[in-house]
Amino acid sequence: MGRVFDWLGELLAAMWRILRQLLSWAAIPFVALWRFYWSRGRWTKIIVAAILAPWIIGSLNFVWQAAWIRGFDPDYPQTLGIEARAAAPGVEIEGGEGCGVSYIVEATSHLIDFNVNVNNWMSSNPFYKMGFLLLIDWRDTKFFDNKAAFQRGVHQAVQRTLIELADRLGRVRGTSEVDPDLDTARGNIQADQYTWVLNPFSPRPFGPTTRSQAYYRSSLSNLESFQERLATCDASFDVRADNLLQFLDRVASDIGSTSATLMERAANHNGGWFDPRADDLFKDAQGQMYAYYGILAGARADFAEIIEGREIATLWDNMMDHIEQAIRLRPFVISNGAEDGWVMPSHLTALGFYVLRARSNMVEIRSVLDR
C-alpha cells in the first residue's frame, strides 16, 4: 500500500506542476498587457482602460454565469402541481368549470423558463463563443462549458417535445388544423442556439438581430397561451394510447442516440480526467435526461387513465427511477477512463448504463401499449 500512496502522491504532484505551467502560459498575455499599460502616459491609460473595461466586465460576468446551474433541482417534477389534476387535458372537469390542463406542457414551460430566465443562456453568450483567449473553443477545455452543454441537452428534449405537441398531441387524430400557439412555439424553439445581438465571429447575421433566448421566451408565452385555452376548453389535446406510444417512440429514439454517443466516446477515447470532450457529452446527456424526467412525469399525469388501464404503472415507475439515477450522478471531475479503472473511472459508461435502462423500460411500455 505504501507504494500505491507514493505513486498517487507523485501523480498529484505531476498534475499540479502541469496545472501551474498551463496557468503560467495563460497569464503571459495578461502580464504583458499589464506592463504595457503602466508604462504608458495618462491619456493612453484612460483610452486603454475604456477599451478594456467592457471586455473585463463581460468576462467576469461570463465566469459568474458559467460557474454553476441556477435552480437545478432533481425533484422539480413535484413543483408542477400534478397532484392538483382534476381531469385529463382538454376534458371537461366533472362538477366544475373548464377543462383539465396538460402537464407535459407545464413541464416544458418550466424547462424553458429554467433555461433562459432562471439561468443565462450560455451558448449565445459572446464570451462563450469567443472561447479561451480567442484561441480555444470552450468545448475543447475542461472549464466553463458544462452549463452550456447541460442547457443544450435540456433544449434538445424540449424541441422534441414541442414537435410532438404540435404534430400529434395538440390535434384531434392528426387530422385537425395545427394549433396556432403550438405551431408558433415549435418554430421559435428551433431558432439557432448561438445567435447574440452581434455575431462578428460566425456566419450568423452580424446584427443587430434577435438573440436566441428571445425566441425561446416567445415559445414560453405561446405555451402559456395554449394552457389558458386548454383550461377554458378552447384547445385540443388528444389523449390516446397510440399517441402515447408514438411519443415514447420519439423519446426512446432521442435518448438512444445519446446513449450511442456516450458509449462511442467511452470506448474510443479513454483520456480519463484529461478528456476535454467527456464533460460536455456527460452534461449534455444529463441535461436531456433532466428534461425528460419532468416531461415524462407530466405524460404520466396526462395519460393517467391509459397507464392505469394498461397496468404499466410499475414499468413507468422503473423508467422514472432510472432517469432519476442518471440525473443524480454528480462527479466532482468528470472522467472518461477505462470501465474497470479505479483511479480514473468511466463516468460516461455509468451515465450511459442508466440511459439504456430507461430506454429499455420505454421499449417495454411501448410493447404493452401496442398489444
N, C-alpha and C positions, 0 to 999 in steps of 0.2 A: 504493500500500500504506500510505503514511503516513496518508492519510485514513481508511482502514479501521481502523488501530490507534487513531487518535484517536476514532473512533466507538465502538469496543469499550471504550475507556477511559471514555468518557462513559456508556456503558450500565452498566458495572460500578459506576461512581460513583453513578449514579442508583439502582441496585439496593441498594447499601449504605445510601444515605440512606433509602430506603423501609423497609429492614430495621430500621435504627435507630429510625425513627419508630414502627414496629409494636412493637418491644421497649419503647419508652418508654410507649406506651399500655398494653401488657400489664403494665408494672410499677406503674402508678398505684394499683391496689387494694392491692398489697403494700406500697408506700411509705406509703400512708395507714394501713394496719393497723399497720405498724412504729411510726409516730409515735404512734398511739393507745396502743399497748402501753406505750411508755416514758413516756408522760405519766400513767399510772395509778399507783395505790398498790400496795403489795407483794402484798396478798391478791388484788387484781384481776389482777395479773400472773400469779399462781400459777394462778388459775382459767382465765384465757385460755390459758396455756401447756398446761394439762391438756386443754383442749378442742381446741387446735390440734395438739398433738403427734401424735395418731393420723393426722390429715389430712396433716401434713408427712411423716411416716414412710411412709404409704401412697403419697403422691405420688412420693417419691424411689424407692420400690420399683417403682412403675409405670414410671418413666423408665428404671430399670435393666433391667427385664424387657423393655420395648418397644424398647430400643436396638438389639438385633441378634437374629438367629435362631440359637439354640444348636444345634450338631450338624448344621448344613447341610452336606451332602456330595453333590455331583453324582455321585459314584462309589459311592453307598451300595448299589446292587444287588449289588456284588461282595461285600458283607458278609453276604448272605443264605444263603450256603452252597450255592448252586446246583450248584457243581462236585461236591458230595457226593451228587448224585442217584443213587439206586440202582434206582428203579422209578417208574412213573407213580403219581400219588396214588391210594391205595386198592387198588393192585395189589400182590400178594404179591412180596416180594423173592426173586429166584432164588438158591437156595443159602443163604438166610439166614432169619432170623425177622422176622416183622412185614411191614408194607406200606409203600409209599412215602408221603411226606407232600406237601402242596400248597405250592408256592412262591408262588402267588397269596395264599394265607392268610398265609404267612410275611411277605410284603411288606406286606400290610395290617396285620398285627400291629406290624411295625416302624414304620409310619407313625402308628398310633395312639399308640404309645409316644413317638415323636418329638414329637407334637403336645401331649401332656398330661403327660408325665413328664420328658422332656429339656427341654422348654420349658413355661413357664407359659401356660395357655390364656387368651389376652388378651381375647377377645370377651365373657367374663363378668366380667372384672375391673371392680369398681365404679368405679375411676378412669378406665378407658377409657369406660365407659358414661356417666359424668358429662360427658365432653367437656372442652374447654378453658375453664376458669373457669366451668363450668356453663352456658356460653353457646353454644359452637360444637361441633358434633359433630366428633370427631377425623377422621372420614371427609371432612369438608369443609376439612381443613387439609393441609399437606404434612409434618406431623410426627407421629411416634409412632403411626401407624396401619398401616404397611406390614406389620409382623409379623402383626397380627390378620388382615389381608387374605390374606396368604400361608397362614396356618393354615386359614382358611375354604376356600381353594382346595384344599388337601390334603384337608380334611374332605369336601368335595363328591365327590371321586374315591373316597374310602373308602366313603361312603354308597352310591354307585352300585355299587361292587364287592360290598359286603355284600348288597345286594338281589339281585344276580345269583347270588351264592354260595348264598343261602337258597332262591331260586326255581328255579334250574336246575342249577348246577354241583354242589351238595351233595346232589342227589337222583338217583335212577335213573330216567332218561327222564321226569322230571317227574311220575311217577305215584305214587311212594312218598311217605311222610309227610315233611314238612319236618323237617330235622334240628333237634333242640331247641336245641343250642348256637348254630347259625347263626341260627335264628329269634329267639332272645333277643338275640344280638349285633346283628341288624338293627334290632330295636326300640330298643335302648339307644342306638345310634349316631345315631338320628333325634331324640334329645332336643333341646329348644330350646338354641341355642348361646349365649344371653345370660343364662342363669339363674345367679345367685350365691346365697349363703346368705340375704341380704336383698335385696329388689328394690323400693325405695321410689319409684323414678323410672320405672317401667314397669308395664304391665298384668300382668306375671308374678306368681306367688304372692309375697306380701310376705315370708313366711318365718316362722320358719326353714324352709328347704326344701333339697333336694338340688341341689348345683351341677352344671352341665353336664358338667364333666370327670369327675365321679364316675360318671356313666352311661357315658362313653366308656371309662373304665378297666374297667368291668364288661364291656363289649364285648371288650376285650382279653383278659380272663380267659376269656370264652366261646370265643374263637378258639383260645387255648392249649389249652383242654379238647378242642375239636374236633380239633386236630392230634394230641393224645395218643391219642385214639380212632382216628384215621385210621392212625396208626403201628402200632396193635395190631389193625388190620383190623376195627375195631368201628364204622366210619363209612364213608359212601359219597362218592365223587367221580366224576362222570360225564364221563369224558374222551372226548368225541365231537366230530367235525368240526362238526356243526350247533350244538353248544353253544359252540364257539369262535367260529363265525360270528356267533351271536347276541350273544355277549359283545362282540365287536368292533363290532357294530352299535350297541350301547348306548354304548360308549366314543366312537365316532365322532360319534354324536348329541350327546353331552355336550360334547365339545370343539368341535363345530361351532357350538353355541350360544355358547360362549365366544368363538370367533373373530368371530362376528357382532357381539357386544357390543363387542369391541375395535375393529373396523372402523367401527362406527357412531360411536363416540366420536372416533376419529381423523378421520373425515370431517366431523363437525358441530361439534366443539368444539376448534378449534385455539388453545389457550391457551398453547402452548409450556411453559416451565418453570413457568408460573403456573396451570396447570390443576390444581385441588386433587383432582380425581377420577382423574386419569390414573395416579397412583402406586398407588391402590387397585386399579384394574382390572388394571394390569400385574402386580402382586404376586399378586392372586387367581388370574389365569390361569397365572402361573408356578408357583404352588403346586399347582394342578391338574395341570400337566404334570410337575412334580417327582414327584407321587404316581403318576401313570400310568407314569412311567419305570420305577419299581420293580415295579409291578403287572404291566406287560406283559413285563418281564424274567422275572417269575415265571410268566406264562402261557406263555412260550416253553419253559420247563423242564417245566411240567405237560403241555403238548400237544406235546412234542418229536417223538414218532413221527409225528403228523399233519403237523407243519410240515415235517419232512424228507421224508415220503412224498409230500406235495403239491408239493414243491420251491418253497416260498415263503420259504426261509431268507434269500435275498438281499433280497427285498421287506421282510421283517421287520427286517433289519439297517438298511435305508434308513430305515424308520419310526423306529427307535430313535435313529439318528443325528440326525434332525430334532428329535426330542423333546429329546435332549441339548443340541443347539444352542440350543433355546428356554430351557432352564433355566440355561445358562451365560451368558446376557445379564446383565451386571451394571453398568448405567449408574450413575454417581455421583449424578446428579439425573435423575429420570425426566421426560422431556419429551414433550409432545403437540403438536409443531409441524407445519409443512407437510411433505409427503412429500419435497419437494425442498429443504427447508431445510438450511442448513449451520451456522447459529448455534444454532438450537433444532430438533433433528431430531425425527422421529416414532418414538419407541421403541415405541408401541403397534402401529404398522404393521410394524415389524421383528419383534416377537414374533408378531403375527398371521400373518405370512408363514410362519414355521416351524410354527405350529399348523396352518395349512391344508395345508402339505406333508405333515405327519404324518397328517392326516385323509385326504388323497388316497391315501397308502400303505395305510391301513386299508381304504379302498374297493377298492383293487386286490387286496388279500389276500382280502377278502370275495368278490370276483368269482371268484377261483380256487377258493375253498372251495365256492362254490355251483354249480360245474360238475357 
